[in-house]
Amino acid sequence: MEVVGRLLALLVLLLVGTGLRVAGVLDATRTEWLNDAAYYVALPALVFVSTYDRDVAELVSPALFGGLLFVLFATATVAWVVHRNQAERRRRSVAVTQSYHSNLGYLGLPLVAATFSDDVTAVASVVLGVVSLVQVPLTVFVLTTVSDADASLAEEVAKLGRNPVLLALVAGLVVGSAGIGLPGPATAGLDLLGTLALPIALLCVGASLEVDLPNVDVGATGAVVALKIVLMPAIAWTTFSLLSVDAATFTAAVVMLGTPTAVSTYVFANELGGDEAFASLNVFVTTLASIGTLFVLIRAVG
């Protein structure tokens, strides 16, 4: 029942964010403020406090690294095969990317931190870093190649070097590996900020969700949902079972890769020539549908 309560609270926060946008309370400016609070403050704090007291060798293993890359590229390959006959190139590029691009920061890591132990959260932080470093360039490449957009892959990759969440991960791993002690009040304050990551992020996601009903493509959207929140975690489950990783690594990898399509894919679609209305719909549907699939995943791995 505790898992059900948390996921229902997640759904409520999503709907509250959407309701506040419709009511005009969370306009574009206020939503951007909330987004900045999550992106620059709460999420980096959560990542840092999850990793600052752990040795990098305990968290990063060849099995974890290789397994994450395999799941990501295996899902992307299946997505390309499934969506290759989509006639409209702008929609095809979005369908492929949204079938593998996971919401690791605004939903995955905060949800793991609220549900599982510190050990699982620490591994989930590494999952966030490794997968983000690969899925973002891959998404930019697919969108620019299929949609024939004029964009620089190098510029998008360079932005990752300034990503505050990834910088917090590196800082945490460096501090942990070096055995540097931190003052209790500092870590307590960062821990408090980290607990705000999930509610702030969910309000931001809810405020960003929009549905353009006239543009609904049931078949294409259904395929994206099936690939992202059913097939991808299934591949992750099988892969990490065969790799015989420890329980914390298995749990973190499966739950993180079972998250819905990231809201950032809508932004990428809008900037890089994709079908933004289709992208927005898929983010909305995968997010809502993931409430049920994440419940099953969390119960199964728990």
Buried (B, 14 or more C-beta within 10 A) or exposed (E): EEBEEBBEBBBEBBBBBBEBBEEEEBEEEBBBEBBEBBBEBBBBBBBBBBBBBBEBEBBBBEBBEEBBEBBBBBBBEBBBEBBEEBEBBBBBBBBBBBBBBBBBBBBBBBBBBBBBEBBBBBBBBBBBBBBBBBBBBBBBBBBBEBBEBEBEEEEBBEEBEEBBBBBBBBBBBEBBBEEEEEEEEEBEEBBEBBBBBBBBBBBBBBBBBBEEEEBEBEEBBEBBBBBBBBBBBBBBBEBBEEBEBBEBBBBBBBBBBBBBBBBBBBBBBBBBBBBBBBBBBBBBBBBBBBBEBBBBBBEEBE
